[in-house]
């Protein structure tokens, strides 16, 4: 039920496409793609009744086909579709069981078991869409508002002398392009294409961008307790999903919420979350703290956990945006341009700031985890698309390349990542930590943590705390800091008066007393994840009493600091 009339694109991918179960009729009429980088046509499952009428794809194909396992198992993408009077480098027309796809008056390399007619020949009428519209409205004049579609075809094999002269005169000029037709149409102002001077689109929640925190909802640390206004902070913690997902409407919501997940053109649970709705849902569910760290990888193709370089940049949404911007240079392992770790992704950070603004207003807490150790250990796929990997950025990070995958499957790069004696990496870490702080400089209800599953060495935690202290001195801004690491590292930091003074919250995650009273406390810097430690040592799960014991130990020793407990479950 949608008409795309006179659309022009240059250097795009899937320029004229429809998505999952798109209900027809949808028509692309008089459309052109110049220098196309990938095919046009339905790209997701079972789009019905799509018409490609006078569509011309320069450099790539026009496909009605079965895409099999591509894009999370798209399978048959087109049913009862029609290609009419079209050209493309390759035209694929295949018919699924129970439906037929047709191609008439098509020019290009044609393949498939669909219904082909007049291959490398012109078809009549020139435009199927215009002809059917005129028939439905009762006259050709009734369809005149569409304007001319396509080019009238005439015989020029044996012209007379006068006709040949006219054709020769016309051959001195380049053929009129669709872009020229569009730009010369009517008296309207041209649509800006560079974004300069385009005002920001208003949003229903524009008023909520006020970043001030009402006093009754402001997070403070008082007497070793976290207060929201004058109320103790109470509620559950919620960690959004950080990989997996699809954009099939019937399935996407089941993957839950994610602050920095992006699906172009789609807002809602499983897509680009409406953060106002998300924070309201947290309040309704009794959730007080939203934990956040960046996604494990950018696009869904890596969900297969392979380590292979992608053949192209045909990424699959939903996208888990990364903190860093793409450079526009080179090719990363996912087929897109490499990252620049000195530049930060404005969409990612603006989303987090918007979330923090809402937490300030509504009395919630954003726990921003600076690092995500999952990329550094365990499955090699965790490292494959990681922005810090040497192959994926322009910043000379100095990690070994090709990666030394252990057993051609696992990865151990934490010891290099946390090595703050490496001058280049140290500078990049410092820039990144300062960005984490600067982004929330005016927010009250944000707690900064090094990471949810951090098991790195003491030296890196010292560097991290020192960088925070440096930023606070320079800016005069406060920052609530949570110490979340192994017990030996926690104790060493808390025994250091200068660094202990920077800590507001002690977060117990990687150690606990089991229900048998035995202490499970693996050391930091051993290059194993929390669950790898737990699998090796096989501790008992913590009981309610053992949790209380751990919290009281720190409360008694450090009465001015809040203590949280979230012991890792035993796998």
C-alpha positions in Angstrom: 0.0 0.0 0.0 3.0 2.3 -0.5 4.2 3.9 -3.7 7.8 4.9 -4.1 7.8 7.1 -7.2 10.9 8.6 -8.8 13.4 7.6 -6.2 17.1 8.0 -6.9 20.1 6.6 -5.0 23.8 6.6 -5.4 26.3 4.1 -4.0 23.8 2.5 -1.6 23.0 -1.0 -0.5 19.5 -2.6 -0.8 18.3 0.7 -2.1 14.8 -0.4 -3.1 13.8 -3.0 -0.5 11.0 -4.0 1.8 11.3 -6.0 5.0 9.7 -8.8 7.0 6.2 -9.9 5.8 5.7 -6.6 4.1 2.0 -6.7 3.0 1.5 -5.6 -0.6 0.8 -3.9 -2.8 4.0 -1.9 -2.5 5.4 -0.4 -5.7 8.8 1.0 -6.7 8.1 3.0 -9.9 10.7 4.9 -12.0 13.5 4.4 -9.5 17.2 4.3 -10.2 20.3 3.3 -8.2 23.7 4.5 -9.5 26.8 2.6 -8.5 24.8 0.3 -6.2 26.9 -1.7 -3.7 24.4 -4.5 -3.3 21.2 -5.8 -4.7 17.6 -4.4 -4.4 14.6 -6.4 -3.7 12.8 -7.8 -0.7 15.5 -8.6 1.9 13.5 -10.3 4.7 10.9 -13.1 4.9 7.9 -13.3 2.7 7.2 -9.8 1.4 4.1 -10.1 -0.8 2.9 -8.2 -3.9 5.9 -6.0 -4.5 6.2 -4.3 -7.9 9.4 -3.1 -9.4 8.3 -1.0 -12.4 10.9 0.8 -14.5 13.5 0.3 -11.9 17.1 0.4 -13.0 20.0 -0.8 -10.8 23.5 0.2 -12.0 26.2 -2.1 -10.7 24.2 -4.7 -8.8 21.2 -6.9 -9.0 17.4 -7.0 -8.6 16.3 -10.1 -6.7 13.1 -11.9 -5.9 14.5 -15.0 -4.3 15.2 -17.4 -1.4 17.9 -15.9 0.8 18.2 -19.1 2.8 20.2 -18.4 6.0 21.2 -14.9 5.2 20.1 -12.2 7.7 19.1 -14.5 10.5 17.4 -17.0 8.2 15.4 -14.8 5.9 14.4 -17.7 3.6 11.9 -16.8 0.9 11.8 -13.0 0.6 9.3 -12.5 -2.2 5.9 -13.9 -3.0 3.7 -12.8 -6.0 6.2 -10.1 -6.8 6.6 -8.5 -10.3 9.6 -6.9 -12.0 8.4 -4.9 -15.0 10.5 -3.0 -17.6 13.7 -3.1 -15.5 17.4 -3.3 -15.9 20.1 -4.6 -13.5 23.5 -6.4 -13.6 21.7 -9.5 -12.5 18.0 -10.2 -12.3 17.1 -13.2 -10.1 13.4 -14.3 -10.2 12.6 -17.5 -8.3 9.2 -18.6 -7.2 8.4 -20.1 -3.7 6.0 -23.0 -3.2 2.4 -21.8 -3.6 3.2 -18.4 -5.2 4.7 -17.0 -8.4 7.2 -14.2 -9.0 7.3 -12.7 -12.5 9.8 -10.7 -14.6 8.7 -9.0 -17.8 10.7 -6.7 -20.1 13.9 -7.2 -18.2 17.4 -6.5 -19.3 20.5 -8.1 -17.6 21.8 -11.6 -16.6 18.5 -13.4 -15.8 18.4 -16.5 -13.6 15.7 -18.4 -11.7 12.6 -20.6 -12.1 10.1 -17.7 -11.9 8.0 -16.6 -14.8 10.2 -14.7 -17.3 8.7 -13.0 -20.3 10.3 -10.7 -22.9 13.8 -11.0 -21.6 16.1 -8.4 -23.2 13.0 -6.9 -24.9 10.8 -4.0 -24.1 7.3 -4.7 -22.8 4.0 -2.9 -23.3 2.6 -1.0 -21.6 5.7 1.1 -20.7 4.6 1.2 -17.0 2.4 -1.5 -15.5 1.6 0.6 -12.5 0.5 3.6 -14.6 -1.6 1.4 -16.9 -3.4 -0.3 -14.0 -4.0 3.0 -12.3 -5.5 4.5 -15.5 -7.7 1.4 -15.9 -8.9 1.7 -12.3 -9.6 5.4 -12.5 -11.3 5.1 -15.9 -9.0 7.0 -18.2 -5.3 7.7 -19.0 -5.9 11.4 -18.2 -6.8 10.4 -14.6 -3.3 9.0 -14.1 -1.6 12.1 -15.5 -0.7 13.4 -12.1 2.0 10.7 -12.0 3.9 12.4 -14.8 5.9 10.5 -17.4 7.2 7.1 -16.3 10.0 5.4 -18.2 11.1 6.1 -21.7 9.1 5.6 -24.9 10.7 2.9 -27.0 10.8 3.3 -30.7 12.5 1.5 -33.6 15.8 3.1 -34.7 17.3 0.2 -36.6 16.6 1.6 -40.1 15.8 5.3 -39.7 15.3 7.6 -42.7 17.8 10.4 -43.4 15.8 13.0 -41.5 15.2 10.7 -38.5 18.9 9.8 -38.4 19.9 13.5 -38.4 17.6 14.1 -35.4 19.0 11.1 -33.6 22.6 12.2 -34.3 21.8 15.7 -33.0 20.4 14.2 -29.8 23.5 12.0 -29.4 25.7 15.0 -28.7 24.1 15.3 -25.2 24.2 12.9 -22.3 21.0 11.2 -21.6 18.8 12.8 -19.0 19.1 11.1 -15.7 16.4 10.5 -13.1 18.3 12.7 -10.7 18.1 15.6 -13.2 14.3 15.0 -13.6 13.8 15.0 -9.8 15.9 18.2 -9.3 14.2 20.1 -12.1 10.6 19.1 -11.0 8.4 22.0 -10.0 9.3 25.1 -8.0 9.9 23.4 -4.6 13.0 23.9 -2.5 15.6 21.2 -3.0 15.9 18.8 -0.1 19.3 19.3 1.7 21.5 16.3 1.4 24.4 17.2 3.7 22.5 17.9 6.9 23.9 21.4 7.3 21.4 23.8 8.9 18.7 21.1 9.2 17.0 21.7 12.6 16.7 18.9 15.0 13.3 17.1 14.7 11.1 17.9 17.7 10.4 15.0 20.0 7.4 14.4 22.3 9.8 14.3 25.3 11.8 17.3 24.4 11.0 19.0 27.7 12.6 16.1 29.5 16.0 17.1 28.2 16.3 19.4 31.2 19.2 17.7 33.0 18.6 19.1 36.4 17.8 16.6 39.1 14.9 17.4 41.4 16.0 17.4 45.0 13.4 14.7 45.9 15.0 12.3 43.4 18.7 13.2 43.6 21.1 10.4 44.4 23.5 11.1 47.3 25.8 9.1 49.6 25.0 9.8 53.2 26.3 7.9 56.2 27.3 4.9 54.1 23.8 4.7 52.5 22.7 5.6 49.0 19.7 7.9 49.2 17.3 9.1 46.5 16.1 12.4 48.0 15.7 11.4 51.6 14.7 7.8 50.8 17.0 4.8 50.9 17.7 3.4 47.4 15.7 0.2 47.2 14.9 -2.1 44.3 16.3 -4.6 41.8 19.1 -4.2 39.4 18.4 -4.6 35.7 21.1 -5.4 33.1 19.9 -4.9 29.5 20.7 -7.5 26.8 24.0 -7.0 25.1 23.9 -9.3 22.1 21.4 -11.3 20.1 18.1 -10.1 18.6 16.2 -9.8 15.3 13.8 -7.3 13.8 10.9 -9.7 13.2 8.0 -7.9 15.0 6.6 -11.0 16.5 10.0 -12.0 18.1 11.9 -8.8 18.7 10.2 -7.8 22.0 11.3 -11.1 23.6 14.9 -9.9 23.6 14.2 -7.2 26.1 15.5 -3.7 26.5 18.8 -2.2 25.6 19.8 1.5 25.9 22.2 1.7 23.0 20.6 -0.8 20.6 19.6 0.8 17.3 17.2 -0.4 14.6 16.7 2.2 11.8 13.2 3.5 11.6 11.8 1.3 14.4 11.1 2.3 18.0 9.9 0.0 20.7 11.0 -3.0 22.8 13.5 -5.1 20.8 14.1 -2.3 18.5 15.4 1.2 19.4 13.9 1.5 22.9 11.8 4.4 23.9 13.8 5.4 27.0 10.9 7.2 28.6 8.9 4.0 28.4 11.9 1.9 29.5 12.4 3.9 32.7 8.7 3.9 33.4 8.7 0.1 33.1 11.6 0.0 35.6 9.6 1.9 38.1 6.5 -0.3 37.6 8.7 -3.4 38.1 10.4 -2.2 41.2 13.8 -1.8 39.5 16.0 0.9 40.9 19.3 0.5 39.1 19.9 0.1 35.4 23.3 -1.4 34.6 24.9 -0.6 31.3 27.9 -1.6 29.3 28.5 -1.5 25.6 27.4 -4.4 23.4 29.5 -7.4 22.7 29.6 -6.7 19.0 27.9 -4.4 16.5 25.8 -6.6 14.2 24.0 -9.9 14.4 26.2 -11.8 12.0 28.7 -12.4 14.8 26.0 -14.1 16.9 27.2 -17.3 15.1 30.4 -17.0 17.3 32.7 -17.6 14.4 35.9 -15.7 14.1 35.9 -15.2 10.3 36.3 -11.9 8.4 33.0 -10.9 6.9 33.0 -10.8 3.1 31.2 -7.4 3.0 29.6 -4.8 5.2 26.1 -6.1 4.8 25.5 -5.8 8.6 22.4 -7.2 10.1 20.3 -5.3 12.7 19.6 -4.7 15.5 22.8 -2.9 16.0 24.5 -2.7 19.4 26.3 0.6 18.9 29.8 0.9 20.2 31.3 3.8 22.2 33.7 4.7 19.4 33.1 6.3 16.0 34.0 4.8 12.7 36.9 6.4 10.9 35.8 6.0 7.3 39.2 4.5 6.6 40.1 0.9 5.9 38.0 -2.2 6.5 37.4 -3.8 9.9 36.6 -7.5 10.4 32.9 -6.8 10.1 33.3 -5.2 6.7 32.6 -1.7 7.8 35.3 1.0 8.2 37.7 0.8 11.1 37.1 2.5 14.4 39.0 5.6 15.6 39.4 5.1 19.4 40.1 8.9 19.8 36.6 9.8 18.5 33.4 8.9 20.2 30.1 7.8 18.7 27.7 10.7 19.3 24.6 8.6 19.1 25.8 6.1 21.7 26.8 8.8 24.2 23.7 10.9 23.6 21.5 7.9 24.3 23.3 7.2 27.6 23.0 10.9 28.6 19.3 10.9 27.7 18.9 7.8 29.9 20.8 9.5 32.7 18.6 12.6 32.4 15.5 10.4 32.9 17.1 8.6 35.9 17.7 12.0 37.5 14.1 13.0 37.0 12.5 9.8 38.0 14.7 8.8 41.0 16.4 5.9 39.2 20.1 5.1 39.0 22.3 4.5 35.9 25.3 2.3 36.8 27.7 2.9 33.9 30.2 0.1 33.5 33.2 1.6 31.7 34.6 -1.8 30.5 33.2 -5.1 29.3 35.8 -7.8 30.0 33.7 -10.4 28.0 35.5 -9.1 24.8 38.9 -10.1 26.2 38.5 -13.7 27.4 36.8 -17.0 26.6 35.3 -17.3 23.1 37.5 -16.0 20.3 34.5 -14.5 18.6 34.3 -12.0 21.5 37.5 -10.5 20.2 36.9 -10.7 16.5 34.9 -7.5 16.0 36.1 -5.7 19.2 37.0 -2.1 18.4 40.3 -2.3 20.3 41.6 -5.2 18.3 44.4 -4.0 16.0 42.7 -5.1 12.8 39.6 -3.0 13.7 41.0 0.4 14.4 43.4 3.0 13.0 45.1 3.7 16.3 48.0 1.3 16.4 46.8 -0.5 19.6 49.6 -3.1 19.3 47.7 -6.3 19.9 49.0 -9.3 18.1 47.6 -9.8 14.6 46.5 -12.4 13.5 45.0 -13.1 17.0 46.6 -16.0 18.8 43.4 -18.0 19.2 44.1 -20.7 21.8 43.1 -24.1 20.3 41.9 -22.1 17.3 38.9 -21.1 19.4 39.6 -19.2 22.6 41.1 -15.8 23.3 43.3 -14.5 26.1 44.0 -10.8 25.6 43.1 -9.3 29.0 46.7 -9.2 30.2 47.6 -7.0 27.2 44.5 -4.9 27.4 45.1 -4.0 31.1 48.8 -3.3 30.6 49.0 0.4 31.4 52.8 0.5 30.7 52.0 0.4 26.9 52.1 4.1 26.1 49.6 4.1 23.2 47.0 2.0 25.0 47.4 3.9 28.2 46.6 7.2 26.4 43.5 5.6 24.8 42.3 4.3 28.1 42.7 7.7 29.7 40.8 9.4 26.9 38.0 6.8 27.2 37.6 7.0 31.0 37.5 10.8 30.8 34.7 10.5 28.2 32.7 8.2 30.5 33.0 10.9 33.2 32.4 13.9 31.0 29.3 12.5 29.4 27.6 12.5 32.8 29.3 15.6 34.3 25.9 17.2 35.0 24.0 14.1 36.1 23.5 13.2 39.8 22.1 9.7 39.5 25.0 8.0 37.8 27.5 5.6 39.4 30.7 4.7 37.6 32.0 1.2 37.7 35.1 -0.4 36.1 33.0 -3.3 34.9 30.5 -6.0 36.0 32.8 -9.0 35.6 36.2 -7.3 36.0 39.0 -9.7 37.2 42.0 -7.6 36.1 45.1 -6.6 38.0 45.5 -4.1 40.8 47.6 -1.8 38.5 44.8 -1.2 36.1 42.3 -0.4 38.9 44.9 2.1 40.3 45.3 3.7 36.9 41.5 3.9 36.5 40.9 5.5 39.9 43.8 7.9 39.3 42.3 9.0 36.0 39.0 9.7 37.7 40.7 11.7 40.4 42.6 13.7 37.8 39.3 14.5 36.0 37.6 15.5 39.2 40.4 17.9 40.2 40.5 19.5 36.7 36.8 20.0 36.4 35.7 20.4 40.0 32.8 18.0 39.2 31.8 15.1 41.5 31.5 11.5 40.5 30.1 8.5 42.4 32.6 5.6 41.9 31.9 1.9 42.5 34.7 -0.5 43.3 33.9 -3.8 41.6 36.7 -6.3 41.3 38.3 -9.3 43.0 38.6 -9.3 46.8 42.4 -9.0 46.9 42.3 -5.9 44.6 39.3 -4.4 46.5 41.2 -4.8 49.8 44.4 -3.3 48.4 42.5 -0.2 47.0 40.6 0.2 50.3 43.9 0.0 52.3 45.3 2.9 50.2 44.0 6.1 51.9 44.3 8.3 48.8 42.5 5.9 46.4 40.0 4.7 49.0 38.8 8.3 49.3 37.7 8.2 45.7 35.4 5.2 46.3 31.7 5.7 47.1 30.4 2.2 46.7 31.9 -1.2 47.3 30.2 -3.7 44.9 30.8 -7.4 45.8 30.5 -9.5 42.7 33.5 -11.7 42.1 33.8 -13.2 45.6 31.5 -14.5 48.3 31.1 -16.9 51.2 29.4 -20.0 50.2 26.6 -21.6 52.1 29.2 -23.9 53.7 31.0 -20.8 55.1 34.0 -21.2 52.8 35.4 -18.1 51.1 35.4 -18.1 47.2 37.8 -15.3 46.3 40.0 -15.9 43.2 42.8 -13.4 42.8 42.9 -10.6 40.3 45.1 -10.6 37.2 44.9 -14.3 36.5 43.3 -13.8 33.1 40.2 -15.9 33.8 36.6 -14.7 33.9 34.4 -15.0 37.0 32.6 -18.0 35.6 35.9 -19.7 34.6 37.1 -19.3 38.1 33.8 -20.7 39.4 33.9 -23.7 37.1 37.4 -24.4 38.2 36.9 -24.0 42.0 33.2 -25.1 42.2 32.2 -23.0 45.2 28.9 -23.3 47.0 26.2 -20.7 46.2 26.0 -17.9 48.8 23.2 -18.1 51.3 21.3 -15.1 52.7 23.4 -15.3 55.9 26.7 -15.5 53.9 25.7 -12.4 51.9 24.9 -10.6 55.1 28.3 -11.6 56.5 30.2 -10.2 53.5 28.3 -6.9 53.5 28.8 -6.4 57.2 32.5 -7.0 57.0 32.9 -4.1 54.6 30.3 -1.9 56.4 32.1 -2.2 59.7 35.5 -1.5 58.1 34.4 1.3 55.8 31.3 2.8 57.4 31.2 5.8 55.1 30.8 3.7 51.9 27.7 2.0 50.5 28.0 -1.8 50.0 26.2 -3.7 47.3 26.2 -7.5 46.9 25.7 -9.3 43.6 27.6 -12.6 43.9 28.0 -14.3 40.6 25.8 -17.5 40.2 27.7 -20.7 40.0 27.5 -22.0 36.4 
